């Protein structure tokens, strides 16, 4: 059974804010592709993107036992109908007039959120939520005995070494792209500094991840070079504890600040550690300890 509730816009939980924010982003992306006659991509953001976000919202509310926000759901139906009208005009007009009760044709409707801007921090917090859910599930599934508790250690800042690497990559990112000899430049940079020379393996590994996130995954360079996250990890994790405990069959989840003084000293190239288990936490990559 699907539950609805009329809730004030002043009382919005994280999941409500994320749902609204993603609708703004998806509307902008769909309009951009439609405007360039890329209808397949436009429909992908409309159908797959909007429906996928709706499913996540519905599942989250079902799991935690909280009714869905009626105002947000009505906005979703209205936005989805307008966005799909480009490809499915007859179906969209039927929903627009017969279901939503509008008097004019959907073709005269204003495109959603033209005067709104999506919140980058909320978008990143959603990616963080999805990745953390995946990593937590993976760790639980790989254990021989089912855990009952999880300690989540979070870090707000990168190590000084990685901050230096990010600043160096920002300097090298000229004209909207990295130079072809970036790898050699980074190696020369390390060779010119004794402290970096000892960490050359870590420098090259981390820089490769950042470059790939920009060139292959399409991450905004300014966001990739940031040394701090645009959202509060603890706030996102704490608000989603009821969801995690229910879906992961855990009794308790504790979120704690990581103490950098407990970090293991680095010694040049390190053996690869199991992801999320023993490695020191970083911004956006908490350490998960199951018991």
Secondary structure as the mmCIF struct_conf table of DSSP 4:
data_model
#
loop_
_struct_conf.conf_type_id
_struct_conf.id
_struct_conf.beg_label_comp_id
_struct_conf.beg_label_asym_id
_struct_conf.beg_label_seq_id
_struct_conf.end_label_comp_id
_struct_conf.end_label_asym_id
_struct_conf.end_label_seq_id
STRN STRN1 UNK A 4 UNK A 5
TURN_TY1_P TURN_TY1_P1 UNK A 9 UNK A 10
BEND BEND1 UNK A 11 UNK A 11
HELX_RH_AL_P HELX_RH_AL_P1 UNK A 14 UNK A 35
TURN_TY1_P TURN_TY1_P2 UNK A 36 UNK A 37
HELX_RH_AL_P HELX_RH_AL_P2 UNK A 39 UNK A 43
HELX_RH_PI_P HELX_RH_PI_P1 UNK A 44 UNK A 49
HELX_RH_AL_P HELX_RH_AL_P3 UNK A 50 UNK A 64
TURN_TY1_P TURN_TY1_P3 UNK A 65 UNK A 65
HELX_LH_PP_P HELX_LH_PP_P1 UNK A 67 UNK A 67
STRN STRN2 UNK A 68 UNK A 69
HELX_RH_AL_P HELX_RH_AL_P4 UNK A 70 UNK A 84
TURN_TY1_P TURN_TY1_P4 UNK A 85 UNK A 87
HELX_RH_AL_P HELX_RH_AL_P5 UNK A 89 UNK A 94
HELX_RH_PI_P HELX_RH_PI_P2 UNK A 95 UNK A 99
BEND BEND2 UNK A 100 UNK A 100
BEND BEND3 UNK A 103 UNK A 104
HELX_RH_3T_P HELX_RH_3T_P1 UNK A 106 UNK A 108
BEND BEND4 UNK A 109 UNK A 109
HELX_LH_PP_P HELX_LH_PP_P2 UNK A 110 UNK A 111
TURN_TY1_P TURN_TY1_P5 UNK A 112 UNK A 115
HELX_RH_AL_P HELX_RH_AL_P6 UNK A 120 UNK A 141
TURN_TY1_P TURN_TY1_P6 UNK A 142 UNK A 142
BEND BEND5 UNK A 144 UNK A 145
STRN STRN3 UNK A 149 UNK A 154
BEND BEND6 UNK A 156 UNK A 157
HELX_RH_AL_P HELX_RH_AL_P7 UNK A 160 UNK A 172
STRN STRN4 UNK A 174 UNK A 174
TURN_TY1_P TURN_TY1_P7 UNK A 175 UNK A 176
STRN STRN5 UNK A 177 UNK A 177
TURN_TY1_P TURN_TY1_P8 UNK A 180 UNK A 181
HELX_RH_AL_P HELX_RH_AL_P8 UNK A 182 UNK A 191
TURN_TY1_P TURN_TY1_P9 UNK A 192 UNK A 192
HELX_RH_AL_P HELX_RH_AL_P9 UNK A 194 UNK A 197
TURN_TY1_P TURN_TY1_P10 UNK A 198 UNK A 199
HELX_RH_AL_P HELX_RH_AL_P10 UNK A 200 UNK A 215
TURN_TY1_P TURN_TY1_P11 UNK A 216 UNK A 216
BEND BEND7 UNK A 217 UNK A 217
HELX_RH_AL_P HELX_RH_AL_P11 UNK A 221 UNK A 224
TURN_TY1_P TURN_TY1_P12 UNK A 225 UNK A 225
BEND BEND8 UNK A 227 UNK A 228
BEND BEND9 UNK A 230 UNK A 231
HELX_RH_AL_P HELX_RH_AL_P12 UNK A 233 UNK A 239
TURN_TY1_P TURN_TY1_P13 UNK A 240 UNK A 240
HELX_RH_AL_P HELX_RH_AL_P13 UNK A 241 UNK A 248
TURN_TY1_P TURN_TY1_P14 UNK A 249 UNK A 249
BEND BEND10 UNK A 251 UNK A 251
STRN STRN6 UNK A 252 UNK A 257
HELX_RH_3T_P HELX_RH_3T_P2 UNK A 260 UNK A 262
HELX_LH_PP_P HELX_LH_PP_P3 UNK A 263 UNK A 266
BEND BEND11 UNK A 268 UNK A 269
HELX_LH_PP_P HELX_LH_PP_P4 UNK A 271 UNK A 274
TURN_TY1_P TURN_TY1_P15 UNK A 275 UNK A 278
BEND BEND12 UNK A 279 UNK A 279
HELX_LH_PP_P HELX_LH_PP_P5 UNK A 280 UNK A 281
STRN STRN7 UNK A 282 UNK A 282
TURN_TY1_P TURN_TY1_P16 UNK A 283 UNK A 284
STRN STRN8 UNK A 285 UNK A 285
STRN STRN9 UNK A 287 UNK A 290
#
